[in-house]
Each structure stands twice: as structure tokens, then as C-alpha cells.
Amino acid sequence: MKARVKLLEGMTFVAESGSGHAVVVDSSPDVGGKNLGARPMELVLMGTGACSAIDVIHILRKARLSVTDCMVELDAERATEDPKVFTRIRFHYVVTGKGLAPPQVERAIRLAKDKYCSASAMMAKTAEIDWDYEIREG
């Protein structure tokens, strides 16, 4: 896997993935940023949520379940001292589908967390990770 991060101006960067996608990254104004993009640690948190959501959806669809939507809301705490790593991350999954049962959704979330999601496995090295979920019909 490759990536490239290039300074645009001030503290604003463009980050390009090896697969050809780009995102603007910036810092907060108190350290010279202009608030033109997500902060690096926000991207780490968003990537962790996306990694987990992709795994949950993949597991549920592989089981031939009808899933129409999945949202993960994340709430994270960071260390007060540098490096300000994540110390706690709470995942709240909202999974929408037809006839989804709690054991199916719980199994998918557990497998994503414990076996498949590389990002949450890395985060678990410094952060306590917990989760809950709700199922919506639709």
C-alpha cells in the first residue's frame, strides 16, 4: 500500500492514496491551519469506522441478509499528553435491513472487531474499544 502527502500551503496538505483518491488534510487554526480539511486524527477515526462498517456489511451480505444501510457513529477520547493517541473509542452501529435479528448483527460486529477489521485491531493497541448497535427495519 502506498500514499503520498503533499503540502499545498500553510498547514494544508493533499493526501493521495495509492488507488488514486485524494483528500484535503489541514490542521486547526491555533497551529496555523485554515480549517480547509479534516485533521489527521479525524481521518484515522473515520477510517477505523469505515473499515469496521465495510466488514460488518460484507459479513451480513455474505450471509445473504437484506441490509440496506449501515452507519457507525464514533466517539473517541485521546490521551492528554503527547503523543495524543486514542485511549477509548465507542462504536455505535445503526444497521438497517429487512428481518435482521440481533444475533446476526452482533455476530457480524464481533467478527469485524475481533477478526477482520485491521484498523480497529490497531486502535485496540492503545484504546479501549466498546460498541453497541441498533437495528432498523427498512
C-alpha positions in Angstrom: 0.0 0.0 0.0 1.3 3.4 -0.9 0.2 7.0 -0.2 1.6 10.5 -0.8 1.0 13.6 1.3 2.0 17.0 -0.3 1.9 20.4 1.2 -0.4 22.9 -0.6 0.2 26.0 1.5 0.4 26.9 5.2 -0.6 23.7 7.0 -2.9 22.4 4.3 -2.0 19.2 2.5 -3.5 17.0 -0.1 -3.2 13.3 0.7 -3.4 10.9 -2.2 -4.0 7.2 -1.9 -2.2 4.6 -4.0 -5.6 3.8 -5.6 -5.8 7.3 -6.9 -8.1 9.1 -4.5 -7.4 12.4 -2.7 -8.5 14.2 0.4 -7.6 17.6 1.8 -6.0 17.5 5.2 -5.5 20.5 7.4 -4.7 21.5 11.0 -6.6 23.7 13.4 -6.1 27.5 13.2 -4.3 27.5 16.5 -1.4 25.8 14.9 -1.5 27.6 11.6 -4.2 25.7 9.7 -7.1 27.2 7.9 -9.7 24.5 8.7 -9.9 23.5 5.0 -10.0 19.8 5.6 -10.2 17.0 8.2 -7.5 16.8 10.8 -5.2 13.7 10.5 -6.6 12.1 13.7 -10.1 12.6 12.4 -9.1 10.7 9.3 -7.7 7.9 11.4 -11.0 7.7 13.3 -13.1 7.9 10.2 -11.0 5.3 8.5 -11.5 3.0 11.5 -15.2 3.4 11.4 -15.3 2.8 7.6 -13.1 -0.3 7.9 -15.4 -1.8 10.5 -18.6 -0.8 8.6 -17.3 -2.4 5.4 -16.6 -5.6 7.3 -20.0 -5.7 9.0 -21.8 -5.1 5.7 -19.7 -7.7 3.9 -20.4 -10.3 6.6 -24.1 -9.7 6.7 -24.4 -9.7 2.9 -22.3 -12.9 2.6 -24.9 -14.5 4.9 -27.5 -13.4 2.3 -29.2 -11.0 4.7 -31.0 -7.9 3.3 -29.0 -4.9 4.5 -30.0 -1.5 3.1 -27.9 0.8 5.3 -25.2 0.9 7.9 -24.0 3.9 9.8 -21.3 3.9 12.5 -21.1 6.8 14.9 -17.8 7.0 16.7 -17.0 8.8 19.9 -13.3 8.8 20.9 -11.1 10.1 23.7 -7.5 10.9 23.4 -4.5 11.0 25.8 -3.8 14.4 27.3 -0.1 14.0 26.8 1.8 13.7 23.5 1.5 11.5 21.6 -2.2 12.0 22.0 -3.2 8.5 21.0 -6.8 7.3 21.2 -7.5 5.8 24.6 -11.2 5.0 24.2 -13.4 4.5 21.1 -17.1 3.8 21.3 -18.7 2.5 18.1 -22.5 2.9 17.7 -23.8 0.9 14.7 -27.1 1.6 13.1 -27.9 -1.2 10.8 -31.0 -1.1 8.6 -32.4 -4.0 6.7 -35.3 -6.4 6.3 -35.8 -9.0 9.0 -32.4 -8.6 10.7 -32.1 -10.4 14.0 -29.9 -9.2 16.9 -27.7 -12.3 17.0 -26.9 -11.9 13.3 -25.8 -8.2 13.7 -23.9 -8.9 16.9 -22.0 -11.7 15.2 -21.1 -9.5 12.3 -19.9 -6.7 14.6 -17.9 -9.2 16.8 -16.2 -10.7 13.7 -15.4 -7.3 12.3 -13.9 -6.2 15.6 -12.1 -9.4 16.6 -11.0 -10.9 13.3 -11.3 -8.8 10.2 -11.0 -5.0 10.8 -7.3 -4.2 10.6 -7.9 -0.6 11.7 -9.8 -1.4 14.9 -7.2 -4.1 15.7 -4.5 -1.4 15.5 -6.6 1.0 17.6 -7.1 -1.6 20.2 -3.4 -1.5 21.0 -3.9 1.9 22.7 -7.6 2.3 23.1 -10.4 0.6 25.0 -13.0 -0.3 22.3 -16.6 -0.8 23.0 -19.7 -0.9 20.9 -23.4 -1.1 20.8 -25.9 -1.2 18.0 -29.5 -0.7 16.9 -31.4 -2.4 14.2 -33.9 -0.5 12.0 -36.3 -2.2 9.7 -36.3 -0.9 6.2 
